[in-house]
Amino acid sequence: MAPAQKIYSSRIAAFLNKEPRDFTRRDIVRYVKANGVKLVNFRYVAGDGRLKTLNFMISDEAYLDRILSAGERVDGSSLFKGMIDAGSSDLYVVPRYRTAFVNPFSAIPAVDIMCSFYTGDGSPFAGSPGEILRRAETEFTRVTGCGFHALGELEYYVIAPKDILYPAAAQRGYHEAHPFAKWEGLRTEAMAAIAEAGGRIKYGHSEVGLIRGADSEMAQQEIEFLPVPASEAADQLAMAKWMLSAIGHKYGVTVSFAPKISIGHAGSGMHVHTCLMKNGRNIMQDKGALSVPARKLIAGFMELAAPMTAFGNTVPTSYLRLVPHQEAPTTVCWAYRNRSALVRIPLGWTDAAGMIRDANPGCEAPKLEPAQTVEFRSADGSASLHFLMAGLCVAARRGFERKDALEYADKFFVDKNIHDRAHSALMDKLPKLPASCGESAECLEKSRSAFEERGVFTPQAIDGIAARLRAFDDRNLSERLFGKEEEIRKLVEEYLYC
């Protein structure tokens, strides 16, 4: 029998018949030469959390080999403002071969590669978001013996001229189909481009939000990923946001990840599902129930939920989304399947085989491992992705380090509707999330030792994050803006491309 044909979403992987994790420098050179590639783009996430670009026009093989072997110098004081002295600001950006992909937008045949930052002595730059996340993962595994995997749910709005055909009702867009759901083609084109770049996509769909104005409409969408190691999850989300923006520009529409673009309508979150892996297995369930390691992880999330808004909710409009009586959380608690809780325990496929047999009578049901996750729901599209994933790693590790982790987690458990008046006494006793960037900065500074412990976050990174948040001066913003529609509109526009 002939061996099964492998399926690759990446053209480079298909050409080489090799998994991206096994790419070498010689592999990249071979692909470039065989496919007429003229341009190589280095990409990297800087201190502001945004994806940056450096273009190389390939003149000959020796030059290509040089940049792939040694990387290039960049101005660190511009990429990491306030963290590096301009008098000694050179950094290296060095490509990670496993991330190479064919650029789907370039008119000139191009290969793009994600990079890491290094200092003049060849050491990883301690203040870069990617390096902070790598240290967080390393320390988590050192303490727990587990791998920390994550996936993001990337929600966004497409803002476009009004389409009068096949109108859909406001707040009724969830999983709606074309032609009632708008911009499905943009979404699927983006999914293909993200997959080409190595993104492990679970699915895409239209979301709840549909905002119809006099001349324009805003249609909410979501792309969700599969669990991968946290560093890969952050890279994939950064790449996806860039690709969606680029495709939106191509279509002449705005793609916005802003937390809130209209009061009274669904905001855009970026929920993060997490799971613990050991020996290649998800260990979040034990005999159909939530496992002890999963409950320890939850304890850590409860402990550091408030300061983690400094990584996950980074603009003033973040706190127009985190308001009571919506699906966005305001109270530090966890629950099973409740979408208003900060941490939600979704269904975990405990009886997948039984469902398959019922849906497909007479067909053999494959044996599937449970796929339980724990969902952290406060973050939004303004998140500093690598800092957020690093914060989640730190929090999870703290949960494992607590001797009272299980009892501590139980204090925050809510078993029914958290907005039910019968539970108001319990809810009043539970901690609340910050209500502004300023409050978030305060929470981060009070808890900074937890994030700086074991050398994960640098003091400069914590100082920089807190300073940026305080600079918004947004305390009591919701109260100040109540009923002031024009001021709200201006604020939304200011952070539309957060």
Backbone torsions as a table, in degrees:
resi	resn	phi	psi	omega
1	MET	NA	134.3	179.8
2	ALA	-69.0	144.7	178.8
3	PRO	-62.9	147.8	-179.8
4	ALA	-61.9	139.3	179.2
5	GLN	-75.3	126.9	179.1
6	LYS	-74.4	148.7	177.4
7	ILE	-106.3	122.0	177.8
8	TYR	-119.4	132.4	173.8
9	SER	-83.2	-20.0	-178.2
10	SER	-93.2	131.2	177.7
11	ARG	-64.8	-34.2	178.9
12	ILE	-66.9	-43.9	179.2
13	ALA	-62.9	-41.2	179.4
14	ALA	-64.8	-41.6	179.5
15	PHE	-62.7	-43.3	-176.7
16	LEU	-84.8	-13.3	-172.9
17	ASN	52.1	50.6	-173.1
18	LYS	-149.1	141.1	176.1
19	GLU	-67.0	142.8	-179.4
20	PRO	-54.0	-34.3	-179.2
21	ARG	-61.6	-17.3	-178.6
22	ASP	-102.1	4.9	179.6
23	PHE	-60.1	142.4	174.6
24	THR	-120.9	172.3	176.7
25	ARG	-59.6	-43.8	-179.4
26	ARG	-62.3	-34.5	177.7
27	ASP	-62.2	-45.0	-179.0
28	ILE	-64.2	-43.1	178.4
29	VAL	-60.4	-44.1	-178.5
30	ARG	-62.4	-42.6	179.7
31	TYR	-64.9	-44.5	-178.9
32	VAL	-59.3	-46.4	-177.7
33	LYS	-66.1	-41.6	-174.5
34	ALA	-75.4	-19.6	-172.4
35	ASN	-119.4	16.8	173.5
36	GLY	63.9	30.4	179.7
37	VAL	-71.9	128.9	-177.9
38	LYS	-108.6	-14.9	-171.8
39	LEU	-134.5	135.3	171.9
40	VAL	-120.6	129.9	-179.4
41	ASN	-114.2	124.4	170.8
42	PHE	-87.5	137.5	179.0
43	ARG	-131.3	143.4	-176.5
44	TYR	-160.5	151.2	180.0
45	VAL	-95.1	124.6	-177.2
46	ALA	-96.2	-168.4	-174.3
47	GLY	-62.8	-25.9	179.3
48	ASP	-85.9	3.4	178.1
49	GLY	81.3	0.6	-177.4
50	ARG	-95.9	151.7	-179.6
51	LEU	-79.1	128.1	-179.4
52	LYS	-108.9	165.6	-173.3
53	THR	-138.4	139.7	171.4
54	LEU	-132.2	122.4	-174.6
55	ASN	-98.6	137.5	175.5
56	PHE	-124.3	121.4	172.1
57	MET	-86.5	122.6	-172.9
58	ILE	-84.9	113.7	-178.3
59	SER	-93.6	-31.8	178.5
60	ASP	-160.8	170.8	-176.2
61	GLU	-65.6	-34.9	-179.4
62	ALA	-62.6	-40.4	179.6
63	TYR	-68.3	-41.5	177.1
64	LEU	-59.1	-46.8	-179.4
65	ASP	-62.4	-35.5	-179.7
66	ARG	-64.3	-49.2	-176.6
67	ILE	-70.0	-32.2	177.3
68	LEU	-72.5	-28.0	-177.9
69	SER	-84.4	-34.8	-170.2
70	ALA	-122.7	-10.3	-176.4
71	GLY	72.1	-152.3	-178.8
72	GLU	-150.8	159.8	175.7
73	ARG	-80.9	145.5	173.9
74	VAL	-139.6	164.2	179.4
75	ASP	-86.0	100.4	-177.7
76	GLY	-66.9	-29.2	-178.3
77	SER	-68.3	-25.8	176.0
78	SER	-83.6	-34.4	-179.0
79	LEU	-80.0	-26.0	-178.5
80	PHE	-132.0	68.7	-175.6
81	LYS	-59.3	131.8	178.9
82	GLY	83.2	-7.5	-177.5
83	MET	-107.3	-17.4	-177.0
84	ILE	-133.0	136.0	177.6
85	ASP	-72.1	130.5	-178.9
86	ALA	-61.0	-21.8	180.0
87	GLY	-73.9	-17.4	178.7
88	SER	-145.0	61.9	-165.5
89	SER	-102.4	-1.4	-177.1
90	ASP	-63.7	135.6	169.3
91	LEU	-129.8	160.4	170.4
92	TYR	-101.3	143.5	165.1
93	VAL	-110.6	125.7	-172.7
94	VAL	-122.3	127.7	-173.9
95	PRO	-70.9	145.7	172.6
96	ARG	-104.4	105.6	-169.5
97	TYR	-55.8	-34.4	-176.3
98	ARG	-63.5	-15.6	-177.0
99	THR	-95.4	1.6	-175.5
100	ALA	-63.6	139.2	177.4
101	PHE	-152.3	160.9	177.0
102	VAL	-79.7	125.5	179.4
103	ASN	-67.8	122.5	-175.5
104	PRO	-83.8	-4.8	-174.0
105	PHE	-110.6	-22.5	-170.2
106	SER	-70.7	132.3	174.5
107	ALA	-68.9	-27.5	175.1
108	ILE	-94.9	130.7	179.8
109	PRO	-53.0	124.3	-170.6
110	ALA	-141.4	147.3	171.3
111	VAL	-117.6	132.3	179.2
112	ASP	-109.9	148.1	-178.6
113	ILE	-141.4	133.1	173.7
114	MET	-76.1	148.1	-174.8
115	CYS	-127.1	161.0	171.5
116	SER	-114.4	156.7	-178.8
117	PHE	-97.7	141.4	176.9
118	TYR	-135.8	151.7	178.8
119	THR	-86.3	179.7	-176.7
120	GLY	-61.9	-26.8	179.7
121	ASP	-91.7	8.2	177.4
122	GLY	87.5	5.7	178.7
123	SER	-85.4	148.1	173.0
124	PRO	-56.2	137.5	178.7
125	PHE	-71.9	114.3	-170.2
126	ALA	-63.4	-25.6	-175.2
127	GLY	-90.6	-3.6	-178.5
128	SER	-73.5	144.1	179.9
129	PRO	-55.6	-40.1	-179.0
130	GLY	-65.4	-38.0	-180.0
131	GLU	-72.5	-37.2	175.3
132	ILE	-60.9	-42.8	178.2
133	LEU	-65.2	-40.3	179.9
134	ARG	-62.4	-40.7	177.6
135	ARG	-65.7	-39.2	179.0
136	ALA	-61.3	-43.0	177.9
137	GLU	-63.5	-43.7	-178.5
138	THR	-61.0	-45.7	-178.9
139	GLU	-69.0	-35.5	176.9
140	PHE	-61.5	-47.7	-178.6
141	THR	-67.4	-36.0	179.0
142	ARG	-61.3	-39.7	-177.9
143	VAL	-78.7	-40.1	-168.9
144	THR	-103.4	-23.0	-172.7
145	GLY	75.4	9.1	-177.6
146	CYS	-115.0	158.6	169.4
147	GLY	-92.8	142.6	179.2
148	PHE	-101.8	111.4	-179.7
149	HIS	-110.1	153.1	-176.5
150	ALA	-150.4	159.5	170.7
151	LEU	-143.1	148.8	178.6
152	GLY	-108.4	146.3	169.1
153	GLU	-103.3	106.4	-174.1
154	LEU	-94.3	105.6	178.3
155	GLU	-98.2	146.1	-179.6
156	TYR	-159.4	162.0	173.8
157	TYR	-110.2	141.6	166.8
158	VAL	-100.7	119.7	-177.5
159	ILE	-106.0	117.9	-169.7
160	ALA	-146.5	165.9	173.0
161	PRO	-56.7	148.6	-174.5
162	LYS	-65.1	134.4	176.0
163	ASP	-105.1	114.4	-174.7
164	ILE	-81.3	-12.2	-179.4
165	LEU	-85.0	141.6	176.2
166	TYR	49.5	59.8	-179.6
167	PRO	-68.6	147.4	175.0
168	ALA	-115.3	159.7	-177.2
169	ALA	-80.6	147.2	177.2
170	ALA	-59.5	141.8	178.0
171	GLN	61.3	24.4	-180.0
172	ARG	-129.7	28.3	-174.3
173	GLY	-89.8	-1.5	-171.5
174	TYR	-62.5	117.0	178.6
175	HIS	59.8	21.7	176.8
176	GLU	-66.3	152.9	-176.9
177	ALA	-105.3	154.1	172.3
178	HIS	-60.9	140.0	9.1
179	PRO	-92.2	-0.7	178.9
180	PHE	-70.8	-37.1	172.1
181	ALA	-85.5	130.2	-176.2
182	LYS	-95.0	150.5	170.9
183	TRP	70.6	29.5	172.7
184	GLU	-63.5	-36.7	-179.7
185	GLY	-63.5	-40.3	176.5
186	LEU	-62.5	-42.6	-178.3
187	ARG	-63.7	-46.2	-177.9
188	THR	-70.1	-32.9	174.4
189	GLU	-63.3	-41.7	177.4
190	ALA	-64.5	-40.7	179.5
191	MET	-60.6	-40.9	178.6
192	ALA	-65.1	-41.5	179.7
193	ALA	-66.3	-41.7	179.5
194	ILE	-64.8	-41.3	178.0
195	ALA	-63.5	-38.9	176.0
196	GLU	-57.0	-35.6	-178.7
197	ALA	-85.5	8.7	176.8
198	GLY	97.2	2.3	179.2
199	GLY	-67.3	129.6	-179.8
200	ARG	-94.2	93.0	-172.6
201	ILE	-90.5	136.2	175.4
202	LYS	-87.2	-53.9	178.6
203	TYR	-169.4	171.3	172.9
204	GLY	-135.4	153.6	178.6
205	HIS	-163.9	165.1	171.9
206	SER	-76.1	147.7	-178.5
207	GLU	-105.4	-178.8	-173.7
208	VAL	-58.8	-44.5	-166.7
209	GLY	-67.9	129.8	168.3
210	LEU	-145.1	113.5	-175.8
211	ILE	-115.9	115.7	-177.2
212	ARG	-107.7	121.6	175.8
213	GLY	-104.5	-169.9	-179.1
214	ALA	-67.0	-40.9	-175.9
215	ASP	-122.2	-9.3	-176.2
216	SER	-136.7	166.6	174.5
217	GLU	-143.0	153.3	-177.9
218	MET	-123.7	117.0	-177.2
219	ALA	-111.2	124.1	-176.4
220	GLN	-87.6	141.7	-177.6
221	GLN	-133.1	166.8	173.8
222	GLU	-146.8	140.1	168.8
223	ILE	-123.3	124.9	-179.3
224	GLU	-113.9	145.7	-175.0
225	PHE	-105.0	173.8	175.0
226	LEU	-97.0	156.4	-179.4
227	PRO	-66.0	131.8	175.6
228	VAL	-143.5	167.3	175.1
229	PRO	-51.9	145.4	-169.7
230	ALA	-54.9	-38.5	179.3
231	SER	-61.5	-42.3	178.4
232	GLU	-67.1	-38.2	-179.9
233	ALA	-61.5	-43.0	179.5
234	ALA	-66.1	-43.6	177.8
235	ASP	-59.9	-43.5	-178.0
236	GLN	-63.5	-41.0	179.4
237	LEU	-66.9	-41.2	177.8
238	ALA	-61.5	-43.8	179.0
239	MET	-65.5	-40.5	-178.8
240	ALA	-64.3	-42.0	179.4
241	LYS	-62.6	-41.8	177.9
242	TRP	-63.6	-44.8	-177.0
243	MET	-66.2	-42.3	177.9
244	LEU	-61.9	-40.4	178.2
245	SER	-64.4	-42.0	179.9
246	ALA	-64.7	-40.8	179.3
247	ILE	-70.3	-37.9	174.3
248	GLY	-58.2	-42.7	177.9
249	HIS	-62.1	-40.0	178.9
250	LYS	-61.1	-39.1	179.7
251	TYR	-81.7	-8.6	-178.4
252	GLY	75.6	28.6	178.4
253	VAL	-126.5	162.8	177.8
254	THR	-94.6	130.0	170.3
255	VAL	-106.3	119.4	-175.6
256	SER	-121.8	130.6	174.5
257	PHE	-99.3	11.8	-175.9
258	ALA	-56.7	142.2	-178.5
259	PRO	-61.6	-35.2	-177.4
260	LYS	-147.7	128.1	178.2
261	ILE	-121.7	-7.3	176.0
262	SER	-159.5	125.5	179.1
263	ILE	-64.5	136.5	-179.9
264	GLY	90.2	-4.1	178.1
265	HIS	-120.2	159.4	-176.4
266	ALA	-57.9	132.0	172.1
267	GLY	-86.0	175.9	-179.9
268	SER	-109.2	114.6	174.9
269	GLY	-95.8	176.1	169.4
270	MET	-136.1	78.8	-179.0
271	HIS	-66.2	141.9	179.9
272	VAL	-119.3	118.6	173.8
273	HIS	-90.1	138.0	-179.1
274	THR	-126.2	150.9	174.1
275	CYS	-151.0	156.2	-179.5
276	LEU	-104.4	133.5	-177.8
277	MET	-119.1	138.0	176.2
278	LYS	-143.9	125.5	-177.6
279	ASN	53.4	39.0	176.7
280	GLY	78.4	7.4	-177.2
281	ARG	-119.6	144.0	172.1
282	ASN	-73.9	122.6	-175.2
283	ILE	-110.5	30.5	-176.6
284	MET	-84.7	-10.9	178.6
285	GLN	-122.8	150.2	174.6
286	ASP	-138.0	107.9	-178.4
287	LYS	54.2	43.5	175.7
288	GLY	84.6	-7.6	179.1
289	ALA	-109.2	163.9	177.3
290	LEU	-62.5	129.7	-174.3
291	SER	-76.6	165.0	176.1
292	VAL	-60.3	-46.5	176.7
293	PRO	-57.9	-38.3	179.0
294	ALA	-64.6	-38.8	179.8
295	ARG	-70.5	-32.3	175.0
296	LYS	-65.8	-41.4	176.1
297	LEU	-58.0	-44.7	179.6
298	ILE	-61.5	-40.8	178.8
299	ALA	-57.4	-42.0	178.0
300	GLY	-64.9	-40.7	177.5
301	PHE	-62.5	-38.7	179.1
302	MET	-64.9	-41.3	-177.3
303	GLU	-62.9	-41.9	-171.9
304	LEU	-112.3	19.3	-178.1
305	ALA	-59.9	-46.5	-175.1
306	ALA	-63.4	-51.2	178.9
307	PRO	-66.9	-21.7	180.0
308	MET	-70.5	-13.1	171.7
309	THR	-62.9	-22.1	177.8
310	ALA	-64.8	-24.8	177.5
311	PHE	-97.3	-30.6	-171.0
312	GLY	-103.0	-13.6	-175.5
313	ASN	-140.0	86.5	-160.2
314	THR	-111.3	6.8	177.6
315	VAL	-132.5	158.7	-177.4
316	PRO	-56.1	-35.5	-178.9
317	THR	-70.2	-11.8	172.5
318	SER	-57.1	-34.6	-172.7
319	TYR	-92.8	1.1	165.1
320	LEU	-85.1	-18.4	175.5
321	ARG	-86.1	-39.5	-177.1
322	LEU	-82.7	74.6	-178.9
323	VAL	-127.6	157.0	-176.4
324	PRO	-64.3	156.8	172.1
325	HIS	66.8	27.0	171.7
326	GLN	-122.6	-178.6	175.5
327	GLU	-81.7	-4.2	174.2
328	ALA	-86.0	139.4	-174.3
329	PRO	-79.3	152.9	172.1
330	THR	-129.7	-16.6	-175.1
331	THR	-117.3	143.2	178.9
332	VAL	-80.3	102.6	179.9
333	CYS	-160.8	169.4	175.3
334	TRP	-137.8	156.5	-175.0
335	ALA	-158.4	163.4	174.0
336	TYR	-84.5	119.4	170.6
337	ARG	64.2	3.0	-178.7
338	ASN	-84.4	117.5	-173.7
339	ARG	-82.0	1.4	174.5
340	SER	-99.1	-6.9	179.8
341	ALA	-80.6	153.5	176.8
342	LEU	-62.1	-44.9	177.9
343	VAL	-118.7	125.6	-177.1
344	ARG	-116.2	139.2	174.7
345	ILE	-102.8	100.3	-177.8
346	PRO	-77.8	171.8	174.8
347	LEU	-56.2	146.2	-173.2
348	GLY	-125.5	21.1	176.4
349	TRP	58.0	52.8	179.3
350	THR	-76.8	-19.9	179.5
351	ASP	-135.9	52.7	-179.3
352	ALA	-61.7	-39.7	-177.5
353	ALA	-63.0	-41.5	179.9
354	GLY	-62.4	-40.9	179.2
355	MET	-65.6	-41.4	-179.8
356	ILE	-63.9	-41.3	178.9
357	ARG	-63.8	-38.7	-179.5
358	ASP	-69.6	-39.9	-178.5
359	ALA	-75.6	-23.4	-175.8
360	ASN	-132.6	72.9	-176.7
361	PRO	-54.2	133.6	176.8
362	GLY	87.5	-9.6	-179.5
363	CYS	-93.3	146.0	177.6
364	GLU	-69.4	135.3	179.3
365	ALA	-98.8	121.1	179.0
366	PRO	-68.5	151.9	176.3
367	LYS	-84.3	122.2	-177.8
368	LEU	-118.9	140.9	174.1
369	GLU	-74.2	146.5	173.3
370	PRO	-57.2	151.9	-178.2
371	ALA	-127.2	49.0	-176.5
372	GLN	-68.8	139.8	173.2
373	THR	-130.9	167.5	171.0
374	VAL	-120.1	123.2	-171.2
375	GLU	-101.2	124.2	176.3
376	PHE	-99.8	117.8	-161.3
377	ARG	-109.8	2.5	-174.1
378	SER	-82.9	-28.0	-171.8
379	ALA	-67.7	159.5	179.6
380	ASP	-138.3	-174.2	-174.5
381	GLY	-67.8	-8.6	175.9
382	SER	-85.1	-2.9	-171.7
383	ALA	-57.5	142.4	165.6
384	SER	-80.3	99.9	-162.6
385	LEU	-58.9	-47.5	-177.3
386	HIS	-70.4	-37.1	176.0
387	PHE	-65.4	-39.8	179.0
388	LEU	-62.7	-48.1	179.6
389	MET	-63.2	-38.6	177.5
390	ALA	-64.2	-41.5	178.0
391	GLY	-61.7	-40.5	177.8
392	LEU	-64.5	-39.4	176.5
393	CYS	-62.0	-45.5	179.3
394	VAL	-60.9	-47.4	-179.1
395	ALA	-60.8	-44.2	179.7
396	ALA	-62.1	-42.3	178.3
397	ARG	-61.6	-41.5	178.5
398	ARG	-60.2	-35.9	177.1
399	GLY	-61.6	-40.7	178.0
400	PHE	-69.3	-29.3	-178.0
401	GLU	-80.3	-16.9	179.4
402	ARG	-75.7	128.6	176.3
403	LYS	-71.8	-25.6	-178.8
404	ASP	-103.6	27.1	-170.8
405	ALA	-55.3	-45.4	-175.2
406	LEU	-68.3	-42.9	177.7
407	GLU	-66.0	-39.5	179.7
408	TYR	-63.0	-44.1	178.9
409	ALA	-61.0	-40.6	-177.3
410	ASP	-60.7	-28.9	-179.9
411	LYS	-62.6	-22.8	-174.0
412	PHE	-106.8	6.4	-175.9
413	PHE	-81.6	134.7	176.2
414	VAL	-124.1	124.2	-171.9
415	ASP	-96.8	-5.9	-179.6
416	LYS	-136.6	-167.4	-179.2
417	ASN	-58.0	117.1	-174.6
418	ILE	-72.1	-12.5	177.3
419	HIS	-95.4	-1.1	178.5
420	ASP	-67.1	134.1	-178.3
421	ARG	-59.5	-27.9	-179.6
422	ALA	-63.4	-20.6	-178.4
423	HIS	-105.0	8.8	-174.3
424	SER	-61.7	-37.2	-180.0
425	ALA	-63.2	-43.6	177.6
426	LEU	-63.6	-45.7	-176.9
427	MET	-64.0	-34.6	179.5
428	ASP	-66.0	-26.1	-179.1
429	LYS	-81.4	-20.5	-175.8
430	LEU	-82.7	149.0	180.0
431	PRO	-63.8	152.7	177.9
432	LYS	-106.2	150.6	173.2
433	LEU	-72.5	156.5	176.0
434	PRO	-56.5	151.5	-178.4
435	ALA	-107.8	8.2	179.8
436	SER	-163.1	164.9	174.4
437	CYS	-60.4	-38.9	179.5
438	GLY	-61.0	-45.2	177.1
439	GLU	-64.3	-38.1	178.8
440	SER	-61.5	-42.2	178.1
441	ALA	-60.7	-42.1	179.0
442	GLU	-62.0	-44.7	179.5
443	CYS	-62.0	-40.5	179.6
444	LEU	-63.8	-45.1	-177.7
445	GLU	-65.9	-35.0	178.2
446	LYS	-67.8	-30.5	-176.6
447	SER	-105.8	12.9	-171.6
448	ARG	-59.7	-31.7	-178.6
449	SER	-61.4	-31.9	178.7
450	ALA	-65.5	-38.4	-178.1
451	PHE	-82.1	-29.6	179.5
452	GLU	-83.9	-15.9	179.5
453	GLU	-56.6	142.3	-179.5
454	ARG	64.4	15.2	175.5
455	GLY	72.2	22.4	-176.9
456	VAL	-72.0	-69.4	175.1
457	PHE	-86.4	140.1	175.0
458	THR	-82.2	151.2	175.0
459	PRO	-56.3	-36.7	179.8
460	GLN	-64.0	-38.0	179.1
461	ALA	-65.5	-45.8	179.2
462	ILE	-62.5	-44.3	178.9
463	ASP	-59.9	-44.5	-178.2
464	GLY	-64.8	-42.7	179.4
465	ILE	-63.3	-46.7	-178.7
466	ALA	-63.2	-40.4	-179.2
467	ALA	-64.5	-41.1	179.1
468	ARG	-63.7	-40.6	-179.4
469	LEU	-67.3	-44.0	-179.5
470	ARG	-63.3	-31.6	-176.2
471	ALA	-64.2	-19.5	179.0
472	PHE	-70.6	-24.7	179.5
473	ASP	48.9	56.2	-170.8
474	ASP	-113.5	22.8	178.3
475	ARG	-61.1	140.8	179.3
476	ASN	57.3	30.6	-176.0
477	LEU	-62.1	-44.8	-178.8
478	SER	-58.2	-43.5	179.5
479	GLU	-66.1	-40.0	-178.5
480	ARG	-67.0	-30.8	-175.6
481	LEU	-96.0	-1.8	-174.6
482	PHE	-56.8	122.5	178.4
483	GLY	79.6	-1.2	-177.3
484	LYS	-101.4	79.1	-171.3
485	GLU	-61.9	-38.7	-178.3
486	GLU	-66.7	-40.4	178.4
487	GLU	-67.9	-37.4	176.6
488	ILE	-63.2	-43.0	179.8
489	ARG	-60.2	-43.5	179.7
490	LYS	-64.2	-39.5	178.6
491	LEU	-65.2	-43.0	177.9
492	VAL	-59.8	-45.4	179.2
493	GLU	-61.6	-37.1	-178.8
494	GLU	-62.9	-35.6	-175.9
495	TYR	-113.6	23.1	-178.8
496	LEU	-62.6	-32.9	-178.0
497	TYR	-105.5	35.2	-172.2
498	CYS	-48.5	NA	NA
